[in-house]
Each structure stands twice: as C-alpha cells, then as structure tokens.
Amino acid sequence: MSDFLDSRHFPSASAPEDSKLAESLERILNEELKGSFLNLFSGYKNILGDNSRKKEWFSIHEKLAVIFKCGKCVPLDGPMIGVTIAIRDSDYFKKTAQMFGADRSSAANLEWMARLWNITFANTGLWMGKTFEPVSMNTVAEKIENNPEVLKLYDENISRIGRNFFRTPHNPNLLQLAGLPILKKSWSLKERPRTVTVKGFDGTLLYKNINKERSIPYEETGGLFIANNGISVVPEMNGKKVYQLNYRWPVLGPVYPLTLLVDELVQVDAGIYLGQLVMATKHYSTGTLKISVMGKTAEHQLGEVYTHDSQQDYGYQNNGFFLMIDTDHAKMAYADDAFPELRPHPGETGFSELGYDATSTFFKTGVMNSSADNADPFAINDWANGWRKDKGLYQKFTTFVTEASTRKEDPDIRRMLNDGESILQMIKRIKDEIDQTTKHDDRLKLFDNLNQIFRAGVAPRVQNGLFRGSGKRGYNTCLNGLPEREWYGAKEPLIGFDHYHGCTLNLHWGFGDTFREKVGSVKFIV
C-alpha cells in the first residue's frame, strides 16, 4: 500500500473481495514495479500498443483496473501531460457474453479500434494532455443547462472547466499529418493561448498555468469538459469516488465520440494520475445534422440529447486507460524509460524551456564532445556519424538558418529534424519518403515539407565566388581532393570549391494535380 494506492479506496462488496483486491495490488507493486510508476505504465503501454501481443492485453487491462480501483480520488488543477495507455472497443453484447461465463463478447475481443489506433496514432503524441481551469458557477450553470443535481455540487476549489491539447505528430505520414487539421475543423479547436489576455476561453487563464503549459508541446486546444468530484458511472466500480470529466453536455458542443465520453481519474503516485475512458453504449447522440434551405438553417439531433438523467441506464463501459502527469515531472515523463515519443522537438514549445537545446543527452545517437571546440574537423573519417562528436560540426549540421516564411500558416521547419539527425540527413530522409509515396501518387501536396523548407530559407551570400557560411569562421574551407573524380564525363581533381554539386531531390510533373501548367522541381545544393 502507499499514500495514494490502497484497496480501501474501493467500495468492495465484501471483506474477501477487499482482501483479493489488496493481494492483487501487492503483487503488482512487489513483482512489477521495479522503478517508477511511469516506467511501469510505459511497459504496459508498449504491450498494449503491440498488435502481435494481443493475447497479453486482457491481463494488462486487468492490472490497470486493479490500480485504478485502488487509486485515490483527488481534484486536478492546471495543465497536465497526457499519455494514452490504450483504448478498447465498446462491448455491445457484454450481457449476453456474461450469460455464457465470458467477460467480453467475441465481437469486442476483436479489438479493431485498438488495433487501428496502434498502427496509426498510438505513438505520435497527437493528444498531449489536458488543462483544468477555474470556472465560475454561472459558467458551469450555463454549460450544464442549470441541472440542479449537478449544480449543487459546484465548489470553486474543485470544479473546473477543461480542454485538451493536440499537436502535429513529429515526422508524420499522410494519415497522421491529416489528423490535427481534421480535429481542428470538426472539434473547433483553437490555437494555444500564450497570454492570459487571450479571449474566447470559458475558464480563467492564470499566469502560473500558462507558464506550466510551456512544458507541453502542443499547438491546438479544445474538446471541452466540466470536471468535479463524483461517483464512477461504470457499474464494475461499485460507486467508487473519482474525479469526473463530463464531455457530454450539449452546450459544450461535443462532436462524436465526445457525445459518449466521460473520463474518470484517480491519483496513483505523486503528480501521476490514472484515468479511464468511459463511453456510453445507450442513449447517446452521434451529432447534429444542419440543413440549409433558402438561406435558413435547421438543426436535427442524430440520436438522443444528453440530459444527465440519474435514473437512465447509459450503458457506460471502460474503453481504455490514460495518464495525467503534472508538468513538474515533465523531464521524467519524456525520459527514454518512460514516454520519449512525447518529448518536445526542436521548434516546439518545451524544447528550450526544458533545456533540451542545451544538452546532448536529448539525442539518442552519438555523443557530442563538449570539449572539442578547437578540434580538427578534418580528422573525422566517419562523416555519416562522426560529426556528432565535434561541437562545432554538431552545431553546424543541426542549426537551421531561416527567416519568416512567406506563408504565416507554415509550421516551424525545425520540427522535421529527428533526434541525432543532421539537416542533410533530414532532407535525404524526406527525399526517400517522397520517392516511396509518389510511386503511385503525384500530387503537389506530397512535396509540402520541401516547400516549407524552401519558403523558410535565407538566400545565400556569395563572396569571392563562394557561398558564405553562417558559422564562426564565416566562410567555407577550401580543400584539395587527392583522388581524381569523374564529375562531368572527364576525370579531374577536386580543387577547392570549383563546383557546387546539385542533387535533384525529386520532380513533380503535375499529373496528379489535374495537369497543372507548371512543372515543379526542387533541388538542394551541397
């Protein structure tokens, strides 16, 4: 047992049931908790995120349920880093399965939602967390349509209005790249607030919370909920006390599947909270259909409007687990033995704020020699990887020289750079991805990354016939090559920088863009 985990936090139906729960918790803590809880949950996430290990999923979900049952109900406040541990399908045939002695039906055991999640967004950091902001009683009353049963529970120290954080996945494929724009449009997401004076937010923006949010790399925010202490709506929880997040109120503007969703949270360790996704399987809305005729718009609700009827059986079920982590533990959350896929990348909020720009430990490959300021870069033979050991070269090969893009909507191109990767290696990787993607699809959109790089680039300066560098020396070093190379059909020695050699990254002929007139070509000079 611990300060936060105790079987007595769960209202067991009998003493033997409580003893069994306590034994299950002790077994997990003694046999599986080898380091931190973040490390434990990371291990669970890795198993639940691997479709080839599906046979292990049920036992992991059972362990997570034990930990959740023993967690302590406490209110949350301010921004939290979010980690999706796993999602699972709703079981619409659960009662029938239980009649035959099974916990879940065969249809639910297919777990197609979980499988699909695992191969698309599981490790992308598309969802980055939530914030819990102070909210007035009047605002709560408006959002819950003055429901007296809920309004009487309002407490200014506990009641919160919240919103979720979303980010563009790092180095995304086409599907992942489309994720945030689709969410932004369908969920009416807003840009992250960077000051407390930003308008359009229902909660109270506080300086301390805005500062804490700087540890979380996200771009858009939305998906509103009302939060308060409550009783779990999942029947198997036996009326356990939880901190409850309700997305279903119509005035919040939920879009399916938020029209089904209630989150429940408990504390399991200092600054760490385990949540369960809960969705209704009965009496829910799938959205609002808007019909415009002769300039007039009518709305038609698809399904049943949520009214928070305490006598109604909404068929709530557990649909997975997630974590909320206090931003004070951000470096631990982003560590290699926890959830490194969520770590801020160059150009994202949190990268410099957490000091990743000042330390080489952020990079997984290569070790930068901090004492090699005056090292001879030409002593390096392994140019694919050896540059990482020279401080000057490391800085040169990973530092962009940019100016404001000609398009305001362009993201920071530094987000494209992978850990331990040089800019040239990044461009080679992008080229290879385009080569693979454009085999059967030749749309200009597939060249977006290269176009963004080009628009953010700075025109080179030329001095004495040479491109002038931006490093400390301020000029290129001329070298004479020893062997002769066949550059343009004839062998000749390489002397100085006689030639700047162009590498054609790809060609866009425009067939996939309805035979556009212009033929695009992008080149990179090295």
SEFIKOL-360619 format. One record per residue (C-alpha): residue in three letters; z, y negated, x negated. Coordinates in Angstrom, 3 decimals. Each point is the difference from the previous one (the first is absolute). Layout:
ATOM   res          w          v          u
ATOM   ALA          Z          Y          X
...
END
This chain:
ATOM   res          w          v          u
ATOM   MET      0.000      0.000      0.000
ATOM   SER     -0.406     -3.621     -1.056
ATOM   ASP      0.724     -3.498      1.240
ATOM   PHE     -3.213      0.096      2.006
ATOM   LEU     -0.707      3.682      0.685
ATOM   ASP      2.474      1.936      2.115
ATOM   SER     -0.468      2.679      2.650
ATOM   ARG      2.511     -1.903      2.128
ATOM   HIS     -2.644     -2.706      0.494
ATOM   PHE     -1.739      2.476      2.307
ATOM   PRO      1.462      0.804      3.439
ATOM   SER     -0.162      3.785     -0.287
ATOM   ALA      0.506      1.985      3.185
ATOM   SER      2.616      2.263     -1.576
ATOM   ALA      2.129      0.518     -3.098
ATOM   PRO     -2.161      2.910     -1.254
ATOM   GLU     -3.096     -2.189      0.347
ATOM   ASP      1.696     -2.739     -2.019
ATOM   SER      0.987      2.481     -2.705
ATOM   LYS     -3.556      1.302     -0.204
ATOM   LEU     -1.348     -3.551     -0.358
ATOM   ALA      2.583     -0.801     -2.695
ATOM   GLU     -0.947      3.146     -1.929
ATOM   SER     -3.701     -0.856      0.204
ATOM   LEU      0.660     -3.494     -1.336
ATOM   GLU      2.176      1.303     -2.847
ATOM   ARG     -2.707      2.475     -0.960
ATOM   ILE     -2.587     -2.779     -0.233
ATOM   LEU      2.293     -2.280     -2.007
ATOM   ASN      1.141      2.730     -2.395
ATOM   GLU     -3.261      1.873     -0.505
ATOM   GLU     -2.732     -2.610      0.398
ATOM   LEU      1.462     -3.415     -0.808
ATOM   LYS     -0.450      0.106     -3.775
ATOM   GLY     -0.463     -3.726     -0.557
ATOM   SER     -0.237     -2.833      2.483
ATOM   PHE     -0.776      0.203      3.698
ATOM   LEU     -3.288     -1.741     -0.759
ATOM   ASN     -0.911      2.883     -2.294
ATOM   LEU      1.009      2.513      2.680
ATOM   PHE     -2.091     -1.681      2.678
ATOM   SER     -2.910     -0.361     -2.426
ATOM   GLY      0.023      3.764     -0.472
ATOM   TYR      0.009      0.535      3.750
ATOM   LYS     -2.856     -2.472      0.392
ATOM   ASN     -2.083      1.802     -2.617
ATOM   ILE      0.356      3.297      1.854
ATOM   LEU     -0.661     -1.492      3.431
ATOM   GLY     -3.006     -1.862     -1.401
ATOM   ASP     -1.620      3.161     -1.366
ATOM   ASN     -2.104      1.803      2.608
ATOM   SER     -0.030      3.135     -2.153
ATOM   ARG      3.803      0.270      0.369
ATOM   LYS      0.079     -0.120      3.792
ATOM   LYS      2.161      3.140      0.169
ATOM   GLU      2.837     -2.024     -1.554
ATOM   TRP     -0.255     -2.930      2.405
ATOM   PHE      2.251      1.367      2.750
ATOM   SER      2.929      0.613     -2.368
ATOM   ILE     -0.342     -3.495     -1.501
ATOM   HIS     -0.019     -1.571      3.464
ATOM   GLU      3.153      1.990      0.793
ATOM   LYS      1.724     -1.340     -3.133
ATOM   LEU     -1.018     -3.560      0.857
ATOM   ALA      1.393      0.523      3.509
ATOM   VAL      3.327      1.149     -1.484
ATOM   ILE      0.210     -3.089     -2.214
ATOM   PHE     -0.926     -2.261      2.922
ATOM   LYS      2.634      1.549      2.267
ATOM   CYS      2.659     -0.618     -2.638
ATOM   GLY     -1.107     -3.577     -0.739
ATOM   LYS      2.072     -3.021      0.938
ATOM   CYS     -1.062     -2.496      2.662
ATOM   VAL     -0.108     -3.482     -1.542
ATOM   PRO     -2.083     -3.098      0.823
ATOM   LEU     -2.746     -1.085     -2.391
ATOM   ASP     -0.711     -3.558     -1.081
ATOM   GLY     -2.837     -1.591     -1.950
ATOM   PRO     -3.073      1.565     -1.645
ATOM   MET     -0.086      3.679     -0.935
ATOM   ILE     -2.464      2.056     -2.033
ATOM   GLY     -1.504      2.735      2.162
ATOM   VAL     -1.007      3.537     -0.934
ATOM   THR     -1.714      2.386      2.398
ATOM   ILE      1.470      3.421     -0.770
ATOM   ALA     -2.093      1.875      2.555
ATOM   ILE     -1.389     -0.099      3.496
ATOM   ARG     -0.292      2.873      2.451
ATOM   ASP     -1.831      0.638      3.229
ATOM   SER      1.498     -0.461      3.445
ATOM   ASP      0.651      3.342      1.675
ATOM   TYR     -1.171     -0.234      3.597
ATOM   PHE      0.715      3.718      0.542
ATOM   LYS      3.462      0.031     -1.552
ATOM   LYS      1.892      1.228      3.059
ATOM   THR     -2.461      2.844      0.490
ATOM   ALA      0.363      0.998     -3.665
ATOM   GLN      3.802     -0.026      0.275
ATOM   MET     -0.209      2.400      2.936
ATOM   PHE     -1.514      2.490     -2.450
ATOM   GLY      2.577     -0.683     -2.716
ATOM   ALA     -2.123     -2.345     -2.142
ATOM   ASP      0.988     -3.465     -1.207
ATOM   ARG     -3.534     -1.369      0.236
ATOM   SER     -3.173      1.016      1.771
ATOM   SER     -3.003      1.419     -1.832
ATOM   ALA     -1.980     -3.141      0.833
ATOM   ALA      2.604     -2.277     -1.592
ATOM   ASN      0.324      2.294     -3.006
ATOM   LEU     -3.585     -0.787     -0.909
ATOM   GLU      1.381     -3.372     -1.145
ATOM   TRP     -3.462     -1.546     -0.008
ATOM   MET      1.434     -3.537     -0.030
ATOM   ALA      2.073      0.777     -3.080
ATOM   ARG     -2.945      1.660     -1.726
ATOM   LEU     -2.262     -2.945      0.767
ATOM   TRP      2.632     -2.478     -1.202
ATOM   ASN      0.406      1.922     -3.249
ATOM   ILE     -3.688     -0.199     -0.895
ATOM   THR     -0.387     -3.655      0.976
ATOM   PHE      2.960     -2.369     -0.312
ATOM   ALA      3.038      2.051     -1.082
ATOM   ASN      0.150     -1.340     -3.570
ATOM   THR     -1.708     -3.362      0.391
ATOM   GLY      2.863     -2.339      0.892
ATOM   LEU     -1.913     -1.309      3.026
ATOM   TRP      3.388     -0.412      1.699
ATOM   MET      2.541     -1.653     -2.306
ATOM   GLY      3.088     -0.559      2.122
ATOM   LYS      1.663     -2.204      2.602
ATOM   THR      2.179     -3.049      0.322
ATOM   PHE      2.888     -0.577      2.389
ATOM   GLU      0.406     -3.676      0.880
ATOM   PRO      2.656     -1.897      1.979
ATOM   VAL     -1.094     -0.689      3.547
ATOM   SER      1.403     -2.087      2.827
ATOM   MET      1.228      1.486      3.245
ATOM   ASN     -2.638     -1.990      1.889
ATOM   THR     -2.794      1.514     -2.080
ATOM   VAL      1.363      3.502      0.520
ATOM   ALA      0.254     -0.661      3.745
ATOM   GLU     -3.637     -1.082      0.050
ATOM   LYS     -1.219      3.027     -1.963
ATOM   ILE      1.899      2.540      2.121
ATOM   GLU     -0.826     -1.782      3.257
ATOM   ASN      3.686     -0.718      0.665
ATOM   ASN      0.949      3.663      0.275
ATOM   PRO      3.739     -0.301      0.769
ATOM   GLU      0.911      3.410     -1.430
ATOM   VAL     -1.449     -0.904     -3.402
ATOM   LEU      0.821     -3.707     -0.021
ATOM   LYS      3.739      0.634      0.369
ATOM   LEU     -0.093      1.759     -3.385
ATOM   TYR     -1.220     -3.119     -1.817
ATOM   ASP      2.056     -0.881     -3.079
ATOM   GLU     -1.199     -2.768     -2.313
ATOM   ASN      1.366      1.899     -3.017
ATOM   ILE     -1.759      3.257      0.873
ATOM   SER     -2.954     -0.699      2.288
ATOM   ARG     -3.232     -0.642     -1.866
ATOM   ILE     -3.688     -0.504      0.604
ATOM   GLY     -2.139      1.734     -2.569
ATOM   ARG     -3.512      0.340     -1.328
ATOM   ASN     -1.777      2.428     -2.312
ATOM   PHE     -1.672     -0.571     -3.386
ATOM   PHE     -3.520      1.162     -0.841
ATOM   ARG     -2.083     -0.132     -3.163
ATOM   THR     -3.506      0.863     -1.114
ATOM   PRO      0.218      3.376     -1.771
ATOM   HIS     -0.526     -0.177     -3.739
ATOM   ASN     -3.440      1.191     -1.111
ATOM   PRO     -0.886      1.153      3.546
ATOM   ASN     -2.846      2.121      1.250
ATOM   LEU     -2.089     -1.309      2.894
ATOM   LEU      2.301      1.392      2.701
ATOM   GLN      3.130     -1.354     -1.672
ATOM   LEU     -1.688     -3.349     -0.567
ATOM   ALA     -0.658     -0.258      3.734
ATOM   GLY      3.605      0.815      0.905
ATOM   LEU      1.564     -3.453     -0.317
ATOM   PRO     -2.870     -1.977      1.603
ATOM   ILE      0.106      2.333      3.003
ATOM   LEU      3.766     -0.364      0.286
ATOM   LYS     -0.235     -3.759     -0.420
ATOM   LYS     -2.381     -0.328      2.915
ATOM   SER      1.491      2.574      2.363
ATOM   TRP      3.658     -0.839     -0.683
ATOM   SER     -0.553     -3.778     -0.392
ATOM   LEU      1.577     -0.032     -3.449
ATOM   LYS      0.873     -3.267     -1.725
ATOM   GLU      0.007     -0.986     -3.653
ATOM   ARG      3.343      0.469     -1.721
ATOM   PRO      2.191     -3.101      0.266
ATOM   ARG      0.720     -1.555     -3.386
ATOM   THR      2.214     -2.851      1.226
ATOM   VAL      2.533     -0.381      2.798
ATOM   THR     -2.068     -2.787      1.563
ATOM   VAL     -2.843      2.305      1.069
ATOM   LYS     -0.505     -0.067      3.756
ATOM   GLY     -0.763      2.858      2.353
ATOM   PHE      2.897      2.369     -0.705
ATOM   ASP      2.565      0.825      2.685
ATOM   GLY      2.874      0.697     -2.378
ATOM   THR      1.811     -2.422     -2.286
ATOM   LEU     -1.624     -0.156     -3.429
ATOM   LEU      2.711     -0.312     -2.646
ATOM   TYR     -0.425     -1.036     -3.638
ATOM   LYS      1.940      3.044     -1.195
ATOM   ASN     -2.284      2.351      1.918
ATOM   ILE     -3.202     -1.700     -1.173
ATOM   ASN      1.280      0.403     -3.567
ATOM   LYS      0.833      3.666      0.562
ATOM   GLU     -3.469      0.612      1.402
ATOM   ARG     -1.405     -0.928     -3.417
ATOM   SER      0.990      3.472     -1.163
ATOM   ILE     -2.385      1.548      2.527
ATOM   PRO     -3.789     -0.090     -0.531
ATOM   TYR     -1.470     -0.608      3.424
ATOM   GLU     -2.624     -2.288      1.518
ATOM   GLU      0.226      0.208      3.785
ATOM   THR      2.892      0.348      2.420
ATOM   GLY      0.407      0.965      3.638
ATOM   GLY      0.870      2.886      2.291
ATOM   LEU      3.016     -1.665      1.632
ATOM   PHE      3.188      1.713      1.150
ATOM   ILE      3.440     -0.837      1.380
ATOM   ALA      2.860      1.634     -1.938
ATOM   ASN      3.619      0.677      0.920
ATOM   ASN      2.695      2.650     -0.190
ATOM   GLY     -0.632      2.697      2.561
ATOM   ILE      0.099      3.651      0.998
ATOM   SER     -2.774      2.302     -1.189
ATOM   VAL     -2.610      0.706      2.657
ATOM   VAL     -0.837      3.400     -1.526
ATOM   PRO      1.737      2.743      2.025
ATOM   GLU      0.788      2.084     -3.117
ATOM   MET      2.051     -2.901     -1.370
ATOM   ASN      2.701      0.532      2.669
ATOM   GLY      0.510     -3.728      0.523
ATOM   LYS      0.421     -0.825     -3.700
ATOM   LYS      0.540     -3.668     -0.883
ATOM   VAL     -2.998     -1.527     -1.795
ATOM   TYR     -1.513     -3.366     -0.834
ATOM   GLN     -2.916     -0.046      2.405
ATOM   LEU     -3.356     -1.795     -0.233
ATOM   ASN     -1.927     -0.274      3.269
ATOM   TYR     -3.705     -0.882     -0.194
ATOM   ARG     -0.790      0.835      3.624
ATOM   TRP      0.852     -3.254      1.786
ATOM   PRO     -3.287     -1.350      1.468
ATOM   VAL      0.754     -3.626     -0.958
ATOM   LEU      0.008      1.065     -3.669
ATOM   GLY     -3.693      0.822      0.437
ATOM   PRO      0.108      3.596     -1.248
ATOM   VAL     -3.267      1.825     -0.570
ATOM   TYR     -0.222      3.787      0.262
ATOM   PRO      1.791      1.881     -1.552
ATOM   LEU      2.663     -2.734     -0.165
ATOM   THR      0.176      0.248      3.798
ATOM   LEU      1.677      3.389     -0.569
ATOM   LEU      2.127     -0.828     -3.029
ATOM   VAL      3.739     -0.307     -0.555
ATOM   ASP      1.371      0.154     -3.573
ATOM   GLU      3.571      1.096     -0.737
ATOM   LEU      1.865     -0.629     -3.258
ATOM   VAL      3.198      1.139     -1.718
ATOM   GLN      1.413     -0.745     -3.444
ATOM   VAL      0.106      2.897     -2.478
ATOM   ASP      0.890     -1.795     -3.251
ATOM   ALA      0.591     -3.498     -1.353
ATOM   GLY     -3.087     -2.024      0.940
ATOM   ILE     -1.869      3.076      1.283
ATOM   TYR     -0.649      0.742      3.667
ATOM   LEU     -1.700      3.030      1.541
ATOM   GLY     -2.044     -0.586      3.116
ATOM   GLN     -1.618      2.254      2.534
ATOM   LEU     -3.198     -0.839      1.830
ATOM   VAL      0.481      0.643      3.706
ATOM   MET     -2.830      0.013      2.530
ATOM   ALA     -0.118      0.415      3.747
ATOM   THR     -2.016      2.864      1.436
ATOM   LYS      0.374     -1.139      3.625
ATOM   HIS     -0.317     -3.253      1.941
ATOM   TYR     -1.757     -2.146     -2.568
ATOM   SER     -2.867     -2.455     -0.227
ATOM   THR     -3.027      0.486     -2.214
ATOM   GLY     -0.847     -3.702      0.065
ATOM   THR     -1.483     -2.775      2.082
ATOM   LEU     -3.620     -0.093      1.122
ATOM   LYS     -1.403     -3.526      0.244
ATOM   ILE     -3.004     -0.522      2.276
ATOM   SER     -1.900     -3.297      0.088
ATOM   VAL     -2.251     -0.825      2.958
ATOM   MET     -1.649     -3.411      0.418
ATOM   GLY      2.412     -1.664     -2.386
ATOM   LYS      3.123      1.497      1.569
ATOM   THR      2.080      2.610     -1.811
ATOM   ALA      2.019      2.691      1.715
ATOM   GLU      2.423      2.381     -1.714
ATOM   HIS      0.578      3.600      1.002
ATOM   GLN      2.832      2.050     -1.450
ATOM   LEU     -1.031      3.472     -1.171
ATOM   GLY      2.947      2.215      0.791
ATOM   GLU      3.535     -1.030      0.943
ATOM   VAL      1.571     -3.302     -1.019
ATOM   TYR      3.266      0.471     -1.906
ATOM   THR      3.089     -1.216      1.906
ATOM   HIS      2.876      1.614     -1.944
ATOM   ASP      1.168      2.001      2.987
ATOM   SER      3.164      1.833     -1.090
ATOM   GLN     -0.575      2.604      2.726
ATOM   GLN     -3.533      0.758     -1.148
ATOM   ASP     -0.821      3.001     -2.193
ATOM   TYR     -2.446     -1.360     -2.560
ATOM   GLY     -0.242      3.309     -1.843
ATOM   TYR      1.011     -1.513     -3.350
ATOM   GLN     -0.578      2.169     -3.074
ATOM   ASN      0.392     -0.292     -3.751
ATOM   ASN     -3.384     -0.795     -1.560
ATOM   GLY      0.982     -0.249     -3.637
ATOM   PHE      2.272     -1.764     -2.473
ATOM   PHE     -0.089     -3.141     -2.119
ATOM   LEU      2.245     -1.966     -2.350
ATOM   MET      1.223     -3.571     -0.068
ATOM   ILE      1.117     -1.142     -3.458
ATOM   ASP      1.809     -3.237     -0.768
ATOM   THR     -1.999     -2.257     -2.324
ATOM   ASP      2.947     -0.002     -2.430
ATOM   HIS     -1.145      3.547     -0.815
ATOM   ALA     -3.686     -0.923     -0.357
ATOM   LYS     -0.375      1.093     -3.642
ATOM   MET      1.648      3.339      0.834
ATOM   ALA     -2.242      0.443      3.044
ATOM   TYR     -3.150     -0.649     -2.052
ATOM   ALA      1.082      2.193     -2.933
ATOM   ASP     -2.105      2.956     -1.139
ATOM   ASP      2.554      2.499      1.360
ATOM   ALA      0.073     -1.695      3.407
ATOM   PHE     -2.995     -1.701      1.650
ATOM   PRO     -2.261     -1.462     -2.735
ATOM   GLU     -2.945     -0.159      2.420
ATOM   LEU      1.723     -2.983      1.649
ATOM   ARG      0.482     -1.914     -3.251
ATOM   PRO     -1.491     -3.520     -0.121
ATOM   HIS     -3.244     -0.297     -1.941
ATOM   PRO     -1.311     -2.960     -2.010
ATOM   GLY     -0.801     -2.829      2.364
ATOM   GLU      2.377      1.213      2.718
ATOM   THR      3.271     -1.593      1.014
ATOM   GLY      2.803      1.809     -1.798
ATOM   PHE     -1.895      0.771     -3.201
ATOM   SER      1.288     -2.971     -1.975
ATOM   GLU      3.099     -0.501      2.171
ATOM   LEU      1.299      3.430     -1.013
ATOM   GLY     -1.039     -0.423     -3.637
ATOM   TYR     -2.821      2.533     -0.118
ATOM   ASP     -2.195     -2.585     -1.717
ATOM   ALA      2.423     -0.234     -2.907
ATOM   THR      0.519      3.659     -0.763
ATOM   SER     -2.303      2.814     -1.023
ATOM   THR      2.190      2.602      1.724
ATOM   PHE     -1.916     -0.808      3.192
ATOM   PHE     -3.050      1.715     -1.404
ATOM   LYS     -0.131      3.751      0.100
ATOM   THR     -2.379      0.542     -2.923
ATOM   GLY      0.224     -1.321     -3.521
ATOM   VAL      2.846     -1.782     -1.728
ATOM   MET     -0.458     -3.613     -0.997
ATOM   ASN      1.382     -0.806     -3.442
ATOM   SER      1.842     -3.282      0.529
ATOM   SER      0.294     -0.571     -3.738
ATOM   ALA     -3.721      0.233     -0.622
ATOM   ASP     -0.797     -3.692      0.412
ATOM   ASN     -1.716     -0.163     -3.376
ATOM   ALA     -1.306      3.553     -0.100
ATOM   ASP     -3.563      0.557     -1.099
ATOM   PRO     -1.905      0.892      3.181
ATOM   PHE     -2.792      1.536     -2.055
ATOM   ALA      2.382      2.677     -1.263
ATOM   ILE     -0.184      1.559      3.465
ATOM   ASN     -2.441      2.883      0.252
ATOM   ASP      0.725      1.175      3.537
ATOM   TRP     -1.480     -2.893      1.954
ATOM   ALA      0.366      1.756      3.338
ATOM   ASN      3.794      0.076     -0.275
ATOM   GLY      1.120     -1.414     -3.349
ATOM   TRP     -0.260     -3.643      1.116
ATOM   ARG      3.156      0.483      2.049
ATOM   LYS      2.040      0.208     -3.199
ATOM   ASP     -1.082     -3.437     -1.214
ATOM   LYS      1.683     -2.887      1.794
ATOM   GLY     -2.894     -2.410     -0.474
ATOM   LEU     -2.641      2.464      1.133
ATOM   TYR      2.161      1.168      2.862
ATOM   GLN      0.269     -3.548      1.260
ATOM   LYS     -3.700     -0.664     -0.561
ATOM   PHE     -1.269      3.087      1.792
ATOM   THR      2.285     -0.325      3.039
ATOM   THR     -0.045     -3.772      0.579
ATOM   PHE     -2.510     -1.455      2.430
ATOM   VAL     -1.529     -3.438     -0.551
ATOM   THR     -0.629     -1.269      3.505
ATOM   GLU     -0.322     -3.040      2.180
ATOM   ALA      0.304     -0.459      3.750
ATOM   SER     -2.530      2.127      1.853
ATOM   THR     -2.720     -1.733      1.952
ATOM   ARG      1.300      1.909      3.022
ATOM   LYS      3.551     -0.742      1.085
ATOM   GLU      0.375      3.415      1.640
ATOM   ASP     -0.575      1.869     -3.276
ATOM   PRO      3.130      1.827     -1.229
ATOM   ASP      1.329     -0.291     -3.544
ATOM   ILE     -2.281      2.163     -2.144
ATOM   ARG      2.944      1.048     -2.187
ATOM   ARG      0.946      2.453      2.754
ATOM   MET     -2.994      2.124     -1.051
ATOM   LEU      1.448      0.748     -3.447
ATOM   ASN      1.703      3.397     -0.187
ATOM   ASP      3.084      0.689     -2.090
ATOM   GLY     -0.790      0.267     -3.720
ATOM   GLU     -3.661     -0.823      0.556
ATOM   SER     -2.084     -2.594     -1.834
ATOM   ILE     -2.272     -2.354      1.911
ATOM   LEU     -3.059      1.744     -1.440
ATOM   GLN      1.359      3.372      1.082
ATOM   MET      0.670     -1.452      3.439
ATOM   ILE     -3.598     -1.174      0.329
ATOM   LYS     -1.274      3.381     -1.219
ATOM   ARG      2.152      1.685      2.655
ATOM   ILE     -1.329     -2.307      2.723
ATOM   LYS     -3.551      0.712     -1.182
ATOM   ASP      0.593      3.758      0.214
ATOM   GLU      1.446     -0.350      3.500
ATOM   ILE     -3.047     -1.990      1.114
ATOM   ASP     -2.317      2.590     -1.557
ATOM   GLN      1.647      2.739      2.033
ATOM   THR      0.243     -1.977      3.240
ATOM   THR     -3.532     -1.403     -0.023
ATOM   LYS     -1.711      3.356     -0.354
ATOM   HIS     -0.434      0.056      3.758
ATOM   ASP      1.110     -3.490      1.010
ATOM   ASP     -1.501     -3.196     -1.408
ATOM   ARG      1.822     -2.736      1.873
ATOM   LEU      0.859     -3.212     -1.813
ATOM   LYS      3.636      0.318      1.119
ATOM   LEU      0.441      2.830     -2.475
ATOM   PHE     -0.452     -2.558     -2.787
ATOM   ASP      2.868     -2.206      1.236
ATOM   ASN      2.233      0.599     -3.034
ATOM   LEU     -2.699     -1.066     -2.466
ATOM   ASN     -0.872     -3.023      2.111
ATOM   GLN      3.656     -1.029      0.121
ATOM   ILE      0.279      0.301     -3.782
ATOM   PHE     -3.143     -2.072     -0.478
ATOM   ARG      1.162     -2.750      2.383
ATOM   ALA      3.335     -0.273     -1.802
ATOM   GLY     -1.492     -0.019     -3.498
ATOM   VAL     -0.282     -3.028     -2.267
ATOM   ALA     -3.322     -0.961     -1.572
ATOM   PRO      0.104      0.861     -3.738
ATOM   ARG      0.086     -2.675     -2.675
ATOM   VAL     -2.551      0.332     -2.790
ATOM   GLN      0.648     -1.338     -3.496
ATOM   ASN     -2.276      0.571     -2.997
ATOM   GLY     -1.945      2.527      1.997
ATOM   LEU      3.069      2.067      0.873
ATOM   PHE      2.048      0.367      3.156
ATOM   ARG      3.322     -1.651     -0.712
ATOM   GLY      2.987      2.212      0.778
ATOM   SER      3.172     -1.032      1.753
ATOM   GLY      2.512      1.606     -2.354
ATOM   LYS      2.076     -1.597     -2.744
ATOM   ARG     -2.896      0.009     -2.478
ATOM   GLY     -2.301     -1.674      2.484
ATOM   TYR     -3.107      1.641     -1.409
ATOM   ASN     -1.591      3.417     -0.371
ATOM   THR      0.345      1.885     -3.245
ATOM   CYS     -3.322      0.852     -1.640
ATOM   LEU     -0.282      3.484     -1.435
ATOM   ASN     -2.786      1.706     -1.888
ATOM   GLY     -0.618      3.542      1.132
ATOM   LEU     -0.493      2.598     -2.728
ATOM   PRO     -2.366      2.508      1.644
ATOM   GLU     -3.334     -1.021      1.376
ATOM   ARG     -0.325      0.207      3.783
ATOM   GLU     -3.120      0.251      2.088
ATOM   TRP      0.458     -2.907      2.387
ATOM   TYR     -3.453     -0.920      1.222
ATOM   GLY     -2.301      2.755     -1.168
ATOM   ALA      0.522     -0.609     -3.722
ATOM   LYS      2.880      0.717     -2.330
ATOM   GLU      1.828     -3.013     -1.356
ATOM   PRO      3.512     -0.759     -1.208
ATOM   LEU      2.385     -1.820      2.283
ATOM   ILE      0.763     -3.325     -1.682
ATOM   GLY      2.620     -2.256      1.533
ATOM   PHE     -0.722     -0.583      3.653
ATOM   ASP     -3.768     -0.124     -0.258
ATOM   HIS     -0.288      1.573      3.417
ATOM   TYR      2.105     -0.065      3.131
ATOM   HIS     -0.771      3.269      1.665
ATOM   GLY     -0.240      0.159      3.779
ATOM   CYS      1.179      2.887      2.101
ATOM   THR     -1.533      0.282      3.456
ATOM   LEU      2.840      1.080      2.242
ATOM   ASN     -2.073      0.675      3.092
ATOM   LEU     -2.923     -1.267      2.040
ATOM   HIS     -0.023     -0.903      3.654
ATOM   TRP     -3.430      0.337      1.567
ATOM   GLY      1.143     -0.899      3.479
ATOM   PHE     -1.395      2.936      1.976
ATOM   GLY      3.405      0.490      1.635
ATOM   ASP      0.125     -3.665      1.026
ATOM   THR     -3.055      0.065      2.259
ATOM   PHE     -2.520     -0.806     -2.736
ATOM   ARG      1.487     -3.294     -1.040
ATOM   GLU     -2.268     -2.202     -2.041
ATOM   LYS      2.157     -0.398     -3.058
ATOM   VAL      0.439      2.762     -2.500
ATOM   GLY      3.420     -0.112     -1.631
ATOM   SER      0.774      0.926     -3.559
ATOM   VAL      3.351     -0.243     -1.719
ATOM   LYS      0.287      0.167     -3.776
ATOM   PHE      2.923     -0.184     -2.366
ATOM   ILE     -0.457     -1.347     -3.526
ATOM   VAL      1.991      1.582     -2.817
END
